[in-house]
Amino acid sequence: MFVFCSLIFLTSGCGVSTPAAQAPSDTGHHPVDLSWDAPESSPVQVVGYHVYRAPAGSSAYQLLNTSLAVETVYLDTTAQSGLSYNYFVTSVDGSGVESGPSNTVSVTIP
């Protein structure tokens, strides 16, 4: 079993804060910077992370990164301006086994 800390935005520690405002692109996408703490202790080595997103009010989470995020940061460049999303992260071991989800964080994109 993995030990996992909170999904957070642009802060360190276990907590939630507002993502940094970034200008939307010409395509109507609005970048969202995600960051989280690595597990403090785990019986297995964590080799990366999966980042998931769902529209607010939905339980249909989709994996955003096609390859493992090896750092504890991820930039979601596909969030649409004017929408709300929920995010969570899982840690992955060398065998591809995922942890349970981190806490869920909600974001409304300007």
N, CA, C and O of each residue as an XYZ file, in Angstrom:
440
protein
N       0.838     -1.169      0.000
C       0.000      0.000      0.000
C       0.888      1.239      0.000
O       1.878      1.299      0.728
N       0.537      2.212     -0.806
C       1.263      3.469     -0.894
C       0.783      4.428      0.184
O      -0.359      4.357      0.637
N       1.660      5.310      0.580
C       1.290      6.429      1.425
C       1.333      7.646      0.526
O       2.334      7.865     -0.156
N       0.292      8.433      0.504
C       0.243      9.564     -0.399
C      -0.219     10.812      0.320
O      -1.054     10.750      1.222
N       0.316     11.921     -0.075
C      -0.036     13.199      0.515
C      -1.046     13.906     -0.384
O      -1.532     13.332     -1.358
N      -1.345     15.121     -0.055
C      -2.387     15.885     -0.739
C      -1.937     16.432     -2.086
O      -0.773     16.782     -2.279
N      -2.880     16.495     -3.003
C      -2.696     17.220     -4.259
C      -2.825     18.689     -3.918
O      -3.762     19.097     -3.232
N      -1.892     19.477     -4.394
C      -1.902     20.893     -4.061
C      -1.595     21.720     -5.297
O      -1.128     21.189     -6.305
N      -1.848     22.984     -5.226
C      -1.529     23.913     -6.305
C      -0.465     24.895     -5.859
O      -0.690     25.670     -4.929
N       0.685     24.875     -6.503
C       1.713     25.893     -6.354
C       2.094     26.196     -4.916
O       2.441     27.334     -4.599
N       2.038     25.215     -4.052
C       2.477     25.407     -2.680
C       3.230     24.168     -2.268
O       3.222     23.164     -2.980
N       3.877     24.227     -1.133
C       4.493     23.027     -0.595
C       3.750     22.666      0.673
O       3.101     23.524      1.273
N       3.830     21.441      1.086
C       3.084     20.976      2.242
C       1.781     20.351      1.805
O       1.501     20.241      0.611
N       0.997     19.947      2.765
C      -0.277     19.294      2.465
C      -1.396     20.296      2.629
O      -1.846     20.545      3.747
N      -1.841     20.860      1.560
C      -2.910     21.839      1.615
C      -3.323     22.227      0.220
O      -2.780     21.710     -0.757
N      -4.267     23.122      0.113
C      -4.778     23.538     -1.187
C      -4.731     25.053     -1.251
O      -5.075     25.731     -0.283
N      -4.317     25.573     -2.364
C      -4.392     27.008     -2.599
C      -4.836     27.236     -4.038
O      -4.947     26.293     -4.821
N      -5.081     28.470     -4.368
C      -5.576     28.798     -5.703
C      -4.466     28.701     -6.733
O      -3.347     29.135     -6.463
N      -4.743     28.140     -7.915
C      -3.703     28.080     -8.941
C      -3.343     29.480     -9.416
O      -4.158     30.401     -9.361
N      -2.134     29.617     -9.873
C      -1.688     30.907    -10.398
C      -2.451     31.231    -11.680
O      -2.654     30.364    -12.530
N      -2.864     32.467    -11.805
C      -3.590     32.890    -13.006
C      -2.632     32.962    -14.179
O      -1.548     33.535    -14.081
N      -3.040     32.383    -15.268
C      -2.270     32.462    -16.500
C      -3.229     32.850    -17.609
O      -4.408     32.498    -17.574
N      -2.729     33.564    -18.575
C      -3.574     34.015    -19.670
C      -4.017     32.832    -20.518
O      -3.224     31.930    -20.786
N      -5.287     32.827    -20.947
C      -5.729     31.760    -21.834
C      -5.030     31.857    -23.183
O      -4.624     32.936    -23.616
N      -4.900     30.723    -23.828
C      -4.288     30.709    -25.153
C      -5.330     31.077    -26.194
O      -6.507     31.244    -25.873
N      -4.900     31.202    -27.435
C      -5.816     31.512    -28.530
C      -6.851     30.418    -28.746
O      -7.889     30.662    -29.362
N      -6.582     29.214    -28.248
C      -7.511     28.096    -28.448
C      -8.588     28.035    -27.376
O      -9.459     27.167    -27.433
N      -8.547     28.949    -26.385
C      -9.515     28.912    -25.294
C      -9.082     28.002    -24.158
O      -9.823     27.822    -23.192
N      -7.889     27.424    -24.264
C      -7.352     26.604    -23.185
C      -6.695     27.510    -22.149
O      -6.150     28.563    -22.480
N      -6.756     27.087    -20.909
C      -6.191     27.870    -19.813
C      -5.289     26.955    -18.998
O      -5.788     26.032    -18.355
N      -3.970     27.179    -19.002
C      -3.061     26.280    -18.285
C      -3.341     26.252    -16.790
O      -3.630     27.285    -16.187
N      -3.256     25.072    -16.197
C      -3.402     24.892    -14.753
C      -2.149     24.185    -14.249
O      -1.846     23.070    -14.673
N      -1.426     24.832    -13.351
C      -0.224     24.254    -12.741
C      -0.632     23.399    -11.546
O      -1.252     23.897    -10.607
N      -0.291     22.136    -11.580
C      -0.569     21.231    -10.469
C       0.744     20.834     -9.818
O       1.741     20.622    -10.507
N       0.752     20.734     -8.509
C       1.913     20.203     -7.802
C       1.421     19.440     -6.582
O       0.314     19.671     -6.095
N       2.248     18.535     -6.097
C       1.865     17.698     -4.959
C       3.114     17.251     -4.234
O       4.226     17.378     -4.746
N       2.919     16.729     -3.044
C       4.022     16.181     -2.255
C       4.229     14.729     -2.615
O       3.266     13.992     -2.827
N       5.470     14.316     -2.684
C       5.791     12.897     -2.861
C       5.418     12.163     -1.573
O       5.386     12.770     -0.503
N       5.137     10.875     -1.665
C       4.865     10.106     -0.446
C       6.032     10.209      0.528
O       7.195     10.089      0.140
N       5.707     10.431      1.788
C       6.766     10.532      2.797
C       7.363      9.174      3.121
O       8.559      9.066      3.393
N       6.542      8.148      3.093
C       7.039      6.788      3.315
C       6.140      5.834      2.547
O       4.923      6.006      2.495
N       6.751      4.847      1.964
C       6.005      3.862      1.186
C       6.804      2.575      1.203
O       8.029      2.608      1.093
N       6.126      1.427      1.342
C       6.848      0.165      1.347
C       7.430     -0.212     -0.017
O       8.254     -1.123     -0.108
N       7.006      0.484     -1.077
C       7.538      0.238     -2.423
C       8.031      1.556     -2.999
O       7.578      2.627     -2.595
N       8.965      1.472     -3.949
C       9.514      2.677     -4.566
C       8.521      3.258     -5.565
O       8.011      2.543     -6.427
N       8.252      4.536     -5.449
C       7.396      5.251     -6.394
C       8.260      5.674     -7.573
O       9.309      6.294     -7.395
N       7.804      5.328     -8.799
C       8.576      5.688     -9.990
C       7.932      6.825    -10.778
O       8.557      7.374    -11.685
N       6.691      7.187    -10.446
C       6.026      8.269    -11.157
C       4.603      8.457    -10.682
O       4.160      7.862     -9.700
N       3.904      9.306    -11.415
C       2.554      9.699    -11.016
C       1.631      9.773    -12.227
O       2.062     10.085    -13.337
N       0.356      9.480    -11.994
C      -0.690      9.700    -12.979
C      -1.561     10.851    -12.487
O      -1.843     10.958    -11.294
N      -1.980     11.702    -13.404
C      -2.818     12.852    -13.087
C      -4.170     12.638    -13.769
O      -4.229     12.338    -14.962
N      -5.245     12.792    -13.013
C      -6.601     12.573    -13.522
C      -7.429     13.844    -13.377
O      -7.236     14.630    -12.449
N      -8.368     14.030    -14.327
C      -9.259     15.186    -14.303
C     -10.651     14.764    -14.721
O     -10.825     13.894    -15.574
N     -11.655     15.403    -14.098
C     -13.057     15.210    -14.488
C     -13.743     16.562    -14.445
O     -13.374     17.422    -13.646
N     -14.741     16.757    -15.299
C     -15.540     17.973    -15.172
C     -16.209     17.990    -13.796
O     -16.595     16.941    -13.280
N     -16.344     19.170    -13.208
C     -16.996     19.287    -11.902
C     -18.377     18.633    -11.961
O     -19.115     18.810    -12.930
N     -18.715     17.880    -10.921
C     -20.006     17.208    -10.853
C     -20.031     15.854    -11.529
O     -21.058     15.176    -11.516
N     -18.915     15.449    -12.121
C     -18.837     14.173    -12.827
C     -17.871     13.247    -12.096
O     -16.937     13.697    -11.432
N     -18.112     11.957    -12.229
C     -17.167     10.975    -11.686
C     -16.380     10.307    -12.807
O     -15.698      9.307    -12.579
N     -16.471     10.855    -14.017
C     -15.793     10.293    -15.191
C     -14.392     10.891    -15.319
O     -14.139     11.724    -16.190
N     -13.484     10.457    -14.440
C     -12.105     10.951    -14.481
C     -11.364     10.337    -15.655
O     -11.527      9.157    -15.968
N     -10.542     11.165    -16.304
C      -9.703     10.702    -17.404
C      -8.242     10.958    -17.069
O      -7.891     11.988    -16.493
N      -7.399     10.002    -17.440
C      -5.961     10.143    -17.271
C      -5.464     11.227    -18.216
O      -5.740     11.174    -19.415
N      -4.732     12.211    -17.694
C      -4.236     13.309    -18.530
C      -2.874     13.039    -19.133
O      -2.610     13.443    -20.266
N      -2.000     12.361    -18.394
C      -0.637     12.148    -18.898
C      -0.483     10.741    -19.454
O      -0.813      9.760    -18.787
N       0.024     10.649    -20.690
C       0.181      9.347    -21.343
C       1.421      8.618    -20.852
O       1.478      7.390    -20.909
N       2.414      9.357    -20.369
C       3.576      8.733    -19.738
C       3.631      9.236    -18.300
O       3.098     10.299    -17.980
N       4.280      8.461    -17.443
C       4.346      8.830    -16.032
C       4.997     10.193    -15.839
O       6.006     10.506    -16.470
N       4.413     10.994    -14.963
C       5.065     12.219    -14.515
C       6.086     11.793    -13.470
O       5.722     11.193    -12.459
N       7.354     12.094    -13.700
C       8.389     11.671    -12.766
C       8.675     12.746    -11.720
O       9.280     12.457    -10.688
N       8.258     13.952    -11.969
C       8.367     15.047    -11.015
C       7.012     15.203    -10.319
O       6.023     14.605    -10.742
N       6.968     15.999     -9.265
C       5.718     16.210     -8.529
C       5.006     17.478     -9.003
O       4.447     18.236     -8.211
N       5.047     17.679    -10.317
C       4.375     18.808    -10.952
C       3.795     18.343    -12.284
O       4.294     17.404    -12.903
N       2.738     19.017    -12.708
C       2.143     18.720    -14.013
C       1.435     19.978    -14.486
O       0.762     20.641    -13.696
N       1.574     20.316    -15.753
C       0.893     21.456    -16.341
C      -0.216     20.932    -17.242
O       0.045     20.309    -18.271
N      -1.459     21.194    -16.842
C      -2.612     20.809    -17.667
C      -2.868     21.939    -18.646
O      -3.343     23.008    -18.262
N      -2.554     21.704    -19.908
C      -2.713     22.731    -20.948
C      -4.017     22.579    -21.713
O      -4.252     23.306    -22.678
N      -4.870     21.646    -21.299
C      -6.103     21.384    -22.052
C      -7.359     21.839    -21.324
O      -8.463     21.626    -21.826
N      -7.225     22.464    -20.145
C      -8.400     22.953    -19.415
C      -9.043     24.088    -20.205
O      -8.357     24.981    -20.702
N     -10.348     24.040    -20.313
C     -11.086     25.036    -21.090
C     -11.502     26.205    -20.208
O     -11.987     26.006    -19.094
N     -11.315     27.413    -20.703
C     -11.741     28.612    -19.992
C     -13.233     28.556    -19.712
O     -14.017     28.123    -20.556
N     -13.624     29.001    -18.511
C     -15.036     29.073    -18.147
C     -15.605     27.797    -17.572
O     -16.787     27.762    -17.230
N     -14.803     26.732    -17.449
C     -15.295     25.464    -16.914
C     -14.671     25.177    -15.558
O     -13.673     25.791    -15.181
N     -15.268     24.238    -14.823
C     -14.739     23.793    -13.536
C     -14.335     22.334    -13.641
O     -14.993     21.546    -14.319
N     -13.238     21.974    -12.958
C     -12.703     20.622    -13.007
C     -12.332     20.141    -11.612
O     -12.100     20.939    -10.703
N     -12.281     18.829    -11.460
C     -11.737     18.180    -10.275
C     -10.515     17.386    -10.710
O     -10.520     16.760    -11.770
N      -9.461     17.411     -9.886
C      -8.226     16.701    -10.169
C      -7.859     15.790     -9.004
O      -8.166     16.084     -7.849
N      -7.196     14.675     -9.326
C      -6.489     13.895     -8.315
C      -5.271     13.253     -8.947
O      -5.156     13.184    -10.171
N      -4.353     12.778     -8.096
C      -3.099     12.173     -8.531
C      -2.966     10.818     -7.863
O      -3.404     10.632     -6.729
N      -2.350      9.858     -8.578
C      -1.982      8.577     -7.977
C      -0.481      8.388     -8.152
O       0.106      8.876     -9.118
N       0.135      7.679     -7.214
C       1.540      7.315     -7.382
C       1.587      5.920     -7.985
O       0.669      5.123     -7.794
N       2.666      5.626     -8.720
C       2.803      4.363     -9.450
C       4.149      3.739     -9.091
O       5.173      4.422     -9.056
N       4.133      2.417     -8.823
C       5.397      1.731     -8.520
C       5.996      1.139     -9.789
O       5.416      1.262    -10.867
N       7.155      0.498     -9.664
C       7.875     -0.058    -10.804
C       7.137     -1.141    -11.559
O       7.464     -1.420    -12.713
N       6.136     -1.765    -10.928
C       5.323     -2.796    -11.588
C       4.079     -2.221    -12.240
O       3.288     -2.954    -12.833
N       3.904     -0.902    -12.132
C       2.733     -0.265    -12.726
C       1.521     -0.230    -11.822
O       0.438      0.163    -12.256
N       1.684     -0.640    -10.558
C       0.569     -0.632     -9.614
C       0.370      0.791     -9.101
O       1.316      1.444     -8.659
N      -0.885      1.265     -9.167
C      -1.211      2.616     -8.726
C      -1.693      2.628     -7.279
O      -2.318      1.680     -6.803
N      -1.384      3.725     -6.595
C      -1.923      3.951     -5.264
C      -3.387      4.344     -5.385
O      -3.905      4.511     -6.489
N      -4.037      4.488     -4.263
C      -5.352      5.101     -4.250
C      -5.195      6.562     -4.616
O      -4.074      7.071     -4.641
N      -6.282      7.245     -4.900
C      -6.196      8.648     -5.294
C      -5.826      9.554     -4.131
O      -6.127      9.268     -2.972
N      -5.160     10.661     -4.476
C      -4.916     11.720     -3.506
C      -6.261     12.383     -3.187
O      -7.308     11.950     -3.669
N      -6.216     13.420     -2.383
C      -7.440     14.196     -2.210
C      -7.809     14.809     -3.560
O      -6.959     14.940     -4.441
N      -9.044     15.175     -3.713
C      -9.531     15.804     -4.939
C      -9.534     17.315     -4.752
O      -9.949     17.831     -3.715
N      -9.063     18.005     -5.776
C      -9.033     19.468     -5.742
C      -9.898     19.984     -6.878
O      -9.825     19.494     -8.005
N     -10.720     20.982     -6.567
C     -11.601     21.591     -7.558
C     -11.042     22.937     -8.015
O     -10.529     23.715     -7.210
N     -11.149     23.197     -9.312
C     -10.646     24.438     -9.892
C     -11.680     24.961    -10.866
O     -12.221     24.205    -11.673
N     -11.958     26.262    -10.792
C     -12.788     26.922    -11.797
C     -11.859     27.763    -12.648
O     -11.130     28.615    -12.139
N     -11.890     27.518    -13.940
C     -10.994     28.197    -14.879
C     -11.638     29.512    -15.305
O     -12.786     29.528    -15.750
N     -10.897     30.622    -15.168
C     -11.464     31.926    -15.560
C     -11.737     32.006    -17.048
O     -12.211     33.032    -17.535
